[in-house]
Structure formats: C-alpha cells, structure tokens
Amino acid sequence: MRHPPAAIRQFLLEQSLSGQTVADFCDDHELKVPTFYSWKKKYGQAQVPVGEGFCKITVTVRATTGRRLVFPPTAPATTPPTD
C-alpha cells in the first residue's frame, strides 16, 4: 500500500512521540520495518514540535573540551542567581 508524503511524515512524528521502538510501532500500524527506515532516510527525522515557552537545547560532548550547551539564537541564556 502506498502512503502519501503527508501520511508518511505523520507516521514518523507519531513514532517519535510514542516511545515505542520502530519494530513495535510498525507492528501496531501494519508497516514493514525496512519501509519505515527508508521513509526516515528519505524524509528525515521527524521534528517533534516544541511547546510554547520552551526552547530546544542541544548538548554536544567533545573529548577535549567536555560538555557544551547550545541555545537557539532567540533564547537568552540565563543563569540562576548565586547566594
């Protein structure tokens, strides 16, 4: 069965939000696992919408410098006051 691109993107989003493994999600939705992975490759990883008031934080780990937080350019970086 062929699925339109909008339905494929919806499957990708639902799987990422479901907390299920790809195999379990595909079993529940009668999809083939290799097909699902080919969709992921073709359409990319589903972007989970970020709720209002929250920003996406990316943590990168580098062997030489340790951990670093990367904030989106629109989010001000604030630190709590110290006593």
N, C-alpha and C positions, 0 to 999 in steps of 0.2 A: 504494500500500500504506500503510495506517495503522499507525503505531507507537504503543505505549502510552507514557505520560509517562516511566516509568522507563527505557525504551529510548532515548527522546529525550535524557534527561539523561546517559545513558551515552555516546551519540554525542558530545554536547557536551564531555564530560570527555575522551574518547579523542582528539578532535581537538585540544584544547588541549595535551594531553600528547604528541601525536605529532610535533610540529614541522612538520607538513605545512601547506600552505596549505589554505584551505577548499575550493577547487576540486579539489585533488589528493585530499584526504580524501573528498570527495563522490564523486569518480570511482571511487576504490577501494572504496567502500561502496555504490555504485549509488544515490546520493541526488542529488536536484536541489539545486543551489546556492541558488536562491531559497527553497526549503523549509527548508534548513538555517538561513539567515539569519532566516526567520520564527520558527523554533524559538528561536534566540538571543534574539530580541526578546521572545518570549512567556515563555520560561523563564529568561532572564538568562544572563549569562556563567557558564560552568562554574567552580566553585570547586575549584581543584587542592588536594588535601589537603596540609597542611604536615606534614612528618615530625616525629617526637618530638625535642625538643631544639632545634628551630628555631622562629623566630617570623617572622611576616610583617612586613616593613618597607616602609613607603610613603614614597616620595620625592616631594616636591612642589617645583616650581620656581615662584618668584614673581619677577616682573620687578623689584620694588622691594627685596626682601629677600634674594634669592639662593636657595640650596637649604636645605631643612629636612628632617630625618629625623623620622618619626613612628613611635614604638614602641607596640605594643599595651600596654594598661594593666597587664597581668600580667607583662610582661617588664621587668626592671630595666635601665636604661640604664647601661652600664659603659664606662669608657674605660681603655685600657692605661696602665700607669704610665709616667711620663716619667723619663728619667735626668738 
